[in-house]
């Protein structure tokens, strides 16, 4: 993909030995962040609090200086379904590729920002960062607190 209006997104999940790759349209870019639009290309995934469905559109925000990414999810009808946030290592933002490493700790924010659900805390804790990489452990929980504060304040990217 050499078109600067498109990038390849790679979401790394080392613990699950998985990499998800997909094309995304660049909406804007700065020296430390990028926003892209991607289509949900998998089947229906019902998480209970959120249902990803074919036709959904995601506006995704990645940062090279923050320990998270944020996906704003919209249904095929344009209805905002909420924000899914991943605590990650800072992303690598190259000209044609975005690479983000998931740390297994997540947050879901409802469209009205009234409900914030911390997700996969047990999964994150089982990674053992507290013992073998305390700096990452602290950075991850600090990122989660930052996400919650941004969401409660309605600050970007939770201002849509």
VEXTORZA-859771 format. One line per 3 residues: number of its first residue (from 0); their letters; for each residue x negated, y negated, z negated of N, C-alpha, C, O. Coordinates in Angstrom, 2 decimals. Layout:
BEGIN
NUM) A) X,Y,Z,X,Y,Z,X,Y,Z,X,Y,Z ~ ... .
***
This chain:
BEGIN
0) XXX) -0.83,1.18,0.00,0.00,0.00,0.00,-0.87,-1.24,0.00,-1.38,-1.64,-1.05 ~ -1.06,-1.85,1.11,-1.91,-3.04,1.17,-1.11,-4.33,1.13,-1.70,-5.40,1.06 ~ 0.20,-4.25,1.19,1.06,-5.42,1.13,1.02,-6.01,-0.28,1.38,-5.33,-1.24 .
3) XXX) 0.57,-7.30,-0.43,0.47,-7.88,-1.78,1.83,-8.08,-2.45,1.89,-8.36,-3.64 ~ 2.91,-7.93,-1.69,4.24,-8.05,-2.28,4.67,-6.74,-2.96,5.73,-6.68,-3.58 ~ 3.84,-5.71,-2.84,4.14,-4.40,-3.44,2.93,-3.89,-4.18,1.79,-4.16,-3.80 .
6) XXX) 3.17,-3.15,-5.24,2.11,-2.45,-5.97,2.56,-1.02,-6.23,3.75,-0.70,-6.13 ~ 1.62,-0.20,-6.55,1.88,1.15,-7.02,1.79,1.10,-8.55,0.78,0.64,-9.09 ~ 2.80,1.56,-9.23,2.79,1.60,-10.69,2.45,3.03,-11.11,3.03,3.99,-10.61 .
9) XXX) 1.52,3.15,-12.04,1.17,4.45,-12.60,1.37,4.37,-14.11,0.70,3.61,-14.80 ~ 2.30,5.17,-14.61,2.57,5.24,-16.04,1.91,6.51,-16.55,2.34,7.62,-16.22 ~ 0.86,6.35,-17.36,0.12,7.49,-17.87,0.69,7.92,-19.21,0.94,7.10,-20.09 .
12) XXX) 0.89,9.20,-19.34,1.35,9.80,-20.59,0.37,10.92,-20.94,0.65,12.09,-20.71 ~ -0.81,10.54,-21.49,-1.87,11.52,-21.68,-1.47,12.70,-22.56,-1.85,13.84,-22.28 ~ -0.71,12.45,-23.59,-0.33,13.53,-24.49,0.52,14.58,-23.78,0.43,15.77,-24.08 .
15) XXX) 1.34,14.12,-22.83,2.20,15.03,-22.07,1.52,15.48,-20.77,2.10,16.23,-19.98 ~ 0.28,15.00,-20.57,-0.47,15.31,-19.35,0.38,15.03,-18.11,0.55,15.87,-17.23 ~ 0.89,13.81,-18.08,1.83,13.43,-17.05,1.50,12.03,-16.54,1.12,11.15,-17.31 .
18) XXX) 1.65,11.84,-15.26,1.54,10.52,-14.67,2.75,10.33,-13.75,3.02,11.16,-12.88 ~ 3.46,9.25,-13.96,4.59,8.91,-13.11,4.11,7.79,-12.20,3.60,6.77,-12.69 ~ 4.27,7.96,-10.89,3.86,6.95,-9.91,5.05,6.55,-9.04,5.87,7.38,-8.65 .
21) XXX) 5.12,5.24,-8.75,6.20,4.77,-7.89,5.84,3.39,-7.34,5.06,2.66,-7.96 ~ 6.42,3.01,-6.19,6.19,1.67,-5.63,7.10,0.67,-6.31,8.21,0.99,-6.74 ~ 6.61,-0.57,-6.40,7.41,-1.64,-7.00,7.12,-2.95,-6.28,5.99,-3.21,-5.85 .
24) XXX) 8.14,-3.76,-6.15,8.03,-5.07,-5.51,7.54,-6.09,-6.53,8.09,-6.19,-7.62 ~ 6.51,-6.84,-6.17,5.98,-7.87,-7.07,6.93,-9.08,-7.04,7.24,-9.62,-5.98 ~ 7.38,-9.49,-8.23,8.22,-10.67,-8.35,7.39,-11.90,-8.67,7.60,-12.97,-8.10 .
27) XXX) 6.44,-11.74,-9.58,5.47,-12.79,-9.89,4.28,-12.16,-10.58,4.33,-11.03,-11.06 ~ 3.19,-12.93,-10.60,1.95,-12.43,-11.19,1.17,-13.60,-11.76,1.15,-14.68,-11.18 ~ 0.52,-13.38,-12.91,-0.42,-14.34,-13.48,-1.73,-13.59,-13.69,-1.85,-12.42,-13.32 .
30) XXX) -2.71,-14.25,-14.28,-3.99,-13.59,-14.54,-3.85,-12.44,-15.54,-4.66,-11.51,-15.51 ~ -2.84,-12.48,-16.42,-2.71,-11.45,-17.46,-1.37,-10.73,-17.47,-1.10,-9.94,-18.38 ~ -0.51,-10.98,-16.48,0.79,-10.31,-16.47,1.33,-10.19,-15.06,0.91,-10.88,-14.13 .
33) XXX) 2.30,-9.28,-14.94,2.97,-9.09,-13.66,4.40,-8.64,-13.94,4.65,-7.89,-14.89 ~ 5.32,-9.09,-13.11,6.70,-8.61,-13.15,6.99,-7.97,-11.81,6.71,-8.55,-10.76 ~ 7.56,-6.78,-11.85,7.87,-6.05,-10.63,9.31,-5.54,-10.70,9.89,-5.42,-11.78 .
36) XXX) 9.87,-5.25,-9.53,11.20,-4.64,-9.45,11.03,-3.25,-8.86,10.36,-3.07,-7.84 ~ 11.65,-2.27,-9.52,11.59,-0.90,-9.04,12.98,-0.29,-9.11,13.81,-0.70,-9.93 ~ 13.22,0.67,-8.26,14.50,1.38,-8.26,14.34,2.68,-9.05,13.31,3.34,-8.97 .
39) XXX) 15.37,3.03,-9.82,15.37,4.32,-10.51,15.57,5.39,-9.44,16.61,5.42,-8.79 ~ 14.59,6.25,-9.27,14.62,7.21,-8.17,14.82,8.64,-8.63,14.79,9.57,-7.81 ~ 15.04,8.84,-9.90,15.29,10.18,-10.41,16.78,10.38,-10.62,17.58,9.47,-10.38 .
42) XXX) 17.15,11.54,-11.05,18.55,11.81,-11.35,18.98,11.10,-12.61,18.21,10.33,-13.19 ~ 20.19,11.35,-13.04,20.73,10.75,-14.26,19.98,11.27,-15.48,19.77,12.47,-15.63 ~ 19.59,10.34,-16.34,18.96,10.70,-17.62,19.74,9.97,-18.71,19.67,8.75,-18.84 .
45) XXX) 20.48,10.74,-19.50,21.30,10.18,-20.56,20.55,10.33,-21.88,20.37,11.45,-22.37 ~ 20.12,9.21,-22.46,19.38,9.22,-23.71,20.31,9.05,-24.92,19.85,9.04,-26.06 ~ 21.58,8.93,-24.67,22.54,8.70,-25.75,22.83,7.23,-25.95,24.00,6.83,-25.96 .
48) XXX) 21.82,6.44,-26.11,21.96,4.99,-26.29,21.81,4.24,-24.97,22.12,3.05,-24.89 ~ 21.34,4.94,-23.93,21.12,4.35,-22.60,21.17,5.47,-21.58,20.67,6.57,-21.82 ~ 21.79,5.18,-20.45,21.86,6.16,-19.37,21.21,5.56,-18.12,21.70,4.58,-17.56 .
51) XXX) 20.11,6.18,-17.68,19.49,5.82,-16.41,20.22,6.59,-15.32,20.47,7.79,-15.45 ~ 20.58,5.88,-14.23,21.34,6.51,-13.17,20.81,6.10,-11.80,20.24,5.02,-11.65 ~ 20.98,6.97,-10.80,20.60,6.58,-9.44,21.27,5.25,-9.09,22.45,5.05,-9.38 .
54) XXX) 20.52,4.36,-8.48,21.04,3.03,-8.14,20.66,1.97,-9.14,20.80,0.78,-8.87 ~ 20.17,2.39,-10.33,19.71,1.41,-11.31,18.49,0.67,-10.78,17.69,1.22,-10.01 ~ 18.35,-0.56,-11.20,17.21,-1.40,-10.85,16.51,-1.79,-12.14,17.16,-2.10,-13.14 .
57) XXX) 15.18,-1.78,-12.12,14.41,-2.14,-13.31,13.50,-3.32,-12.98,12.77,-3.29,-11.99 ~ 13.54,-4.34,-13.82,12.56,-5.42,-13.75,11.55,-5.09,-14.85,11.90,-5.03,-16.03 ~ 10.30,-4.87,-14.45,9.29,-4.35,-15.36,8.19,-5.39,-15.58,7.70,-6.00,-14.63 .
60) XXX) 7.83,-5.58,-16.82,6.83,-6.57,-17.21,5.63,-5.83,-17.82,5.77,-5.08,-18.78 ~ 4.46,-6.07,-17.24,3.22,-5.45,-17.71,2.23,-6.56,-18.06,2.22,-7.62,-17.44 ~ 1.40,-6.30,-19.07,0.47,-7.30,-19.58,-0.92,-6.68,-19.78,-1.04,-5.56,-20.27 .
63) XXX) -1.94,-7.40,-19.41,-3.31,-6.93,-19.65,-3.85,-7.42,-20.99,-4.94,-7.03,-21.41 ~ -3.07,-8.27,-21.67,-3.51,-8.81,-22.96,-2.52,-8.52,-24.09,-2.60,-9.12,-25.16 ~ -1.58,-7.61,-23.84,-0.61,-7.20,-24.86,-0.52,-5.68,-24.88,-0.83,-5.02,-23.88 .
66) XXX) -0.10,-5.14,-25.99,-0.04,-3.69,-26.17,1.37,-3.16,-25.92,1.85,-2.30,-26.66 ~ 2.05,-3.66,-24.89,3.38,-3.16,-24.56,3.75,-3.51,-23.13,3.12,-4.36,-22.50 ~ 4.79,-2.83,-22.63,5.47,-3.24,-21.42,6.96,-3.23,-21.71,7.41,-2.60,-22.67 .
69) XXX) 7.72,-3.93,-20.89,9.16,-4.07,-21.09,9.86,-3.85,-19.77,9.48,-4.42,-18.74 ~ 10.90,-3.00,-19.80,11.71,-2.74,-18.61,13.13,-3.24,-18.88,13.80,-2.73,-19.78 ~ 13.59,-4.22,-18.11,14.98,-4.66,-18.15,15.74,-3.78,-17.17,15.37,-3.70,-15.99 .
72) XXX) 16.80,-3.11,-17.64,17.51,-2.14,-16.81,18.86,-2.70,-16.39,19.61,-3.22,-17.22 ~ 19.16,-2.59,-15.09,20.42,-3.07,-14.52,21.08,-1.94,-13.75,20.41,-1.21,-13.01 ~ 22.38,-1.79,-13.93,23.13,-0.78,-13.19,23.28,-1.17,-11.73,22.98,-2.30,-11.34 .
75) XXX) 23.74,-0.23,-10.93,23.96,-0.49,-9.50,24.94,-1.64,-9.29,24.90,-2.32,-8.27 ~ 25.83,-1.85,-10.28,26.80,-2.94,-10.20,26.25,-4.28,-10.70,26.97,-5.27,-10.75 ~ 24.96,-4.30,-11.08,24.33,-5.53,-11.57,24.45,-5.74,-13.06,23.89,-6.70,-13.60 .
78) XXX) 25.19,-4.86,-13.76,25.40,-4.99,-15.20,24.09,-4.71,-15.94,23.43,-3.70,-15.69 ~ 23.74,-5.60,-16.86,22.52,-5.42,-17.67,22.78,-4.35,-18.71,23.72,-4.45,-19.49 ~ 21.93,-3.31,-18.72,22.09,-2.18,-19.65,21.21,-2.32,-20.89,21.41,-1.61,-21.88 .
81) XXX) 20.24,-3.23,-20.86,19.36,-3.41,-22.00,17.91,-3.38,-21.58,17.58,-3.37,-20.40 ~ 17.03,-3.38,-22.59,15.59,-3.36,-22.37,14.98,-2.12,-23.01,15.27,-1.81,-24.16 ~ 14.16,-1.42,-22.26,13.40,-0.30,-22.80,11.95,-0.75,-22.87,11.38,-1.19,-21.87 .
84) XXX) 11.36,-0.65,-24.05,10.01,-1.16,-24.28,9.09,-0.01,-24.68,9.44,0.80,-25.54 ~ 7.94,0.05,-24.07,6.93,1.03,-24.41,5.77,0.35,-25.10,5.28,-0.67,-24.61 ~ 5.32,0.88,-26.21,4.07,0.44,-26.80,2.98,1.17,-26.03,3.01,2.40,-25.90 .
87) XXX) 2.03,0.40,-25.51,1.01,0.93,-24.60,-0.34,0.29,-24.92,-0.42,-0.66,-25.69 ~ -1.37,0.82,-24.32,-2.63,0.08,-24.29,-2.43,-1.06,-23.29,-1.57,-0.96,-22.43 ~ -3.22,-2.15,-23.39,-3.09,-3.20,-22.38,-3.22,-2.62,-20.97,-4.07,-1.76,-20.72 .
90) XXX) -2.39,-3.09,-20.07,-2.33,-2.55,-18.71,-3.51,-3.02,-17.87,-4.09,-4.08,-18.10 ~ -3.83,-2.21,-16.89,-4.80,-2.59,-15.87,-3.99,-3.15,-14.70,-3.13,-2.46,-14.14 ~ -4.27,-4.40,-14.33,-3.51,-5.09,-13.28,-4.41,-5.36,-12.09,-5.03,-6.42,-12.00 .
93) XXX) -4.50,-4.41,-11.18,-5.30,-4.58,-9.97,-4.42,-5.16,-8.87,-3.20,-5.27,-9.03 ~ -5.03,-5.53,-7.76,-4.29,-6.15,-6.67,-3.16,-5.27,-6.15,-2.07,-5.77,-5.84 ~ -3.40,-3.96,-6.05,-2.41,-3.07,-5.46,-1.89,-2.02,-6.42,-1.10,-1.15,-6.03 .
96) XXX) -2.32,-2.08,-7.69,-1.92,-1.04,-8.64,-1.82,-1.59,-10.06,-2.63,-2.41,-10.48 ~ -0.80,-1.11,-10.77,-0.62,-1.38,-12.20,-0.73,-0.04,-12.90,-0.05,0.92,-12.53 ~ -1.61,0.04,-13.92,-1.77,1.28,-14.67,-1.49,0.98,-16.14,-2.09,0.07,-16.72 .
99) XXX) -0.58,1.75,-16.72,-0.18,1.55,-18.11,-0.21,2.89,-18.84,0.34,3.88,-18.36 ~ -0.88,2.92,-20.00,-0.99,4.14,-20.80,-0.04,4.09,-21.99,-0.21,3.27,-22.90 ~ 0.94,4.96,-21.99,1.98,5.03,-23.01,1.43,5.62,-24.30,0.72,6.63,-24.27 .
102) XXX) 1.74,5.00,-25.43,1.30,5.50,-26.74,2.40,6.22,-27.51,2.24,6.49,-28.70 ~ 3.53,6.52,-26.85,4.61,7.34,-27.42,5.49,6.62,-28.44,6.32,7.27,-29.07 ~ 5.33,5.33,-28.62,6.15,4.56,-29.55,6.98,3.58,-28.73,6.43,2.83,-27.92 .
105) XXX) 8.30,3.58,-28.92,9.18,2.82,-28.04,10.19,2.00,-28.83,10.39,2.18,-30.03 ~ 10.83,1.09,-28.10,11.89,0.26,-28.66,12.96,0.09,-27.59,12.65,-0.16,-26.43 ~ 14.22,0.23,-27.98,15.33,-0.10,-27.08,16.08,-1.28,-27.66,16.35,-1.32,-28.86 .
108) XXX) 16.41,-2.24,-26.80,17.13,-3.45,-27.20,18.41,-3.53,-26.37,18.36,-3.46,-25.14 ~ 19.54,-3.67,-27.05,20.82,-3.77,-26.35,20.90,-5.11,-25.61,20.20,-6.05,-25.95 ~ 21.77,-5.18,-24.59,21.86,-6.42,-23.80,22.13,-7.68,-24.61,21.67,-8.76,-24.25 .
111) XXX) 22.87,-7.55,-25.72,23.16,-8.72,-26.55,22.07,-8.96,-27.60,22.16,-9.90,-28.39 ~ 21.05,-8.12,-27.60,19.90,-8.17,-28.52,20.32,-7.99,-29.98,19.55,-8.30,-30.88 ~ 21.54,-7.49,-30.22,22.02,-7.30,-31.59,21.48,-6.01,-32.21,21.36,-5.92,-33.43 .
114) XXX) 21.15,-5.04,-31.38,20.66,-3.76,-31.88,19.28,-3.48,-31.30,19.09,-3.50,-30.08 ~ 18.34,-3.21,-32.18,16.99,-2.83,-31.80,16.74,-1.44,-32.38,16.80,-1.25,-33.60 ~ 16.45,-0.48,-31.52,16.24,0.90,-31.95,14.77,1.28,-31.81,14.26,1.33,-30.69 .
117) XXX) 14.10,1.55,-32.91,12.74,2.09,-32.86,12.86,3.56,-32.47,13.64,4.31,-33.06 ~ 12.08,3.96,-31.48,12.18,5.31,-30.94,10.83,6.03,-31.01,9.77,5.40,-30.91 ~ 10.89,7.33,-31.17,9.72,8.21,-31.09,8.64,7.90,-32.11,7.46,8.13,-31.86 .
120) XXX) 9.04,7.39,-33.27,8.07,7.10,-34.33,7.37,8.38,-34.76,6.15,8.39,-34.95 ~ 8.13,9.47,-34.93,7.53,10.75,-35.33,6.52,11.24,-34.29,5.46,11.75,-34.63 ~ 6.88,11.07,-33.01,5.98,11.48,-31.93,4.68,10.68,-31.97,3.59,11.23,-31.82 .
123) XXX) 4.81,9.37,-32.19,3.62,8.52,-32.30,2.77,8.94,-33.50,1.56,9.09,-33.39 ~ 3.41,9.12,-34.64,2.68,9.49,-35.85,1.94,10.82,-35.67,0.85,11.00,-36.20 ~ 2.54,11.74,-34.92,1.90,13.05,-34.71,0.67,12.97,-33.80,-0.08,13.94,-33.70 .
126) XXX) 0.48,11.82,-33.15,-0.72,11.66,-32.30,-2.00,11.54,-33.14,-3.09,11.77,-32.63 ~ -1.86,11.21,-34.41,-3.01,11.14,-35.30,-3.85,9.89,-35.20,-4.98,9.88,-35.68 ~ -3.33,8.84,-34.60,-4.10,7.60,-34.48,-4.50,7.04,-35.84,-5.59,6.49,-35.99 .
129) XXX) -3.63,7.19,-36.84,-3.94,6.65,-38.17,-5.25,7.22,-38.69,-6.00,6.53,-39.38 ~ -5.53,8.47,-38.36,-6.75,9.12,-38.84,-7.95,8.91,-37.90,-9.03,8.55,-38.36 ~ -7.75,9.11,-36.60,-8.90,9.10,-35.69,-9.09,7.82,-34.89,-10.14,7.64,-34.26 .
132) XXX) -8.11,6.93,-34.90,-8.25,5.66,-34.18,-7.40,4.59,-34.87,-6.39,4.15,-34.32 ~ -7.80,4.18,-36.09,-6.97,3.25,-36.86,-6.75,1.90,-36.17,-5.73,1.26,-36.41 ~ -7.67,1.46,-35.33,-7.49,0.19,-34.61,-6.30,0.29,-33.65,-5.49,-0.63,-33.57 .
135) XXX) -6.20,1.40,-32.93,-5.06,1.62,-32.04,-3.77,1.74,-32.84,-2.74,1.20,-32.43 ~ -3.82,2.43,-33.95,-2.66,2.60,-34.82,-2.13,1.22,-35.26,-0.93,0.95,-35.14 ~ -3.01,0.37,-35.75,-2.60,-0.97,-36.19,-2.09,-1.81,-35.02,-1.09,-2.51,-35.15 .
138) XXX) -2.78,-1.74,-33.87,-2.36,-2.51,-32.69,-0.98,-2.08,-32.21,-0.18,-2.91,-31.78 ~ -0.71,-0.79,-32.28,0.59,-0.28,-31.83,1.73,-0.81,-32.70,2.74,-1.29,-32.18 ~ 1.57,-0.74,-34.00,2.63,-1.25,-34.88,2.74,-2.78,-34.81,3.83,-3.32,-34.97 .
141) XXX) 1.64,-3.46,-34.59,1.69,-4.91,-34.40,2.46,-5.24,-33.11,3.24,-6.19,-33.07 ~ 2.24,-4.45,-32.06,2.96,-4.66,-30.79,4.45,-4.42,-30.98,5.27,-5.16,-30.44 ~ 4.80,-3.39,-31.73,6.21,-3.11,-32.00,6.86,-4.28,-32.75,7.98,-4.68,-32.43 .
144) XXX) 6.16,-4.82,-33.74,6.67,-5.98,-34.47,6.80,-7.19,-33.54,7.77,-7.94,-33.64 ~ 5.83,-7.40,-32.65,5.90,-8.50,-31.69,7.12,-8.35,-30.78,7.84,-9.32,-30.55 ~ 7.35,-7.13,-30.27,8.50,-6.88,-29.41,9.81,-7.21,-30.14,10.70,-7.85,-29.58 .
147) XXX) 9.91,-6.76,-31.39,11.12,-7.02,-32.16,11.32,-8.52,-32.38,12.45,-9.01,-32.28 ~ 10.26,-9.23,-32.67,10.36,-10.69,-32.87,10.77,-11.40,-31.58,11.62,-12.29,-31.61 ~ 10.17,-11.02,-30.47,10.52,-11.62,-29.18,11.99,-11.36,-28.84,12.70,-12.26,-28.39 .
150) XXX) 12.43,-10.13,-29.07,13.82,-9.77,-28.74,14.79,-10.57,-29.63,15.77,-11.12,-29.13 ~ 14.52,-10.61,-30.90,15.43,-11.34,-31.81,15.51,-12.83,-31.46,16.55,-13.46,-31.62 ~ 14.39,-13.39,-30.99,14.35,-14.81,-30.64,14.90,-15.09,-29.24,15.13,-16.25,-28.89 .
153) XXX) 15.11,-14.04,-28.45,15.55,-14.24,-27.08,14.48,-14.85,-26.22,14.76,-15.53,-25.23 ~ 13.22,-14.61,-26.61,12.07,-15.13,-25.86,11.75,-14.19,-24.69,12.15,-13.02,-24.69 ~ 11.04,-14.71,-23.71,10.65,-13.90,-22.55,9.91,-12.65,-23.01,9.08,-12.73,-23.92 .
156) XXX) 10.18,-11.53,-22.40,11.10,-11.28,-21.28,12.53,-10.93,-21.69,13.29,-10.40,-20.88 ~ 12.89,-11.22,-22.91,14.23,-10.90,-23.41,15.20,-12.08,-23.24,16.20,-12.16,-23.95 ~ 14.91,-12.95,-22.32,15.73,-14.15,-22.12,16.63,-14.04,-20.90,17.25,-15.03,-20.49 .
159) X) 16.70,-12.87,-20.31,17.54,-12.71,-19.11,18.98,-12.40,-19.47,19.82,-12.24,-18.58 .
***
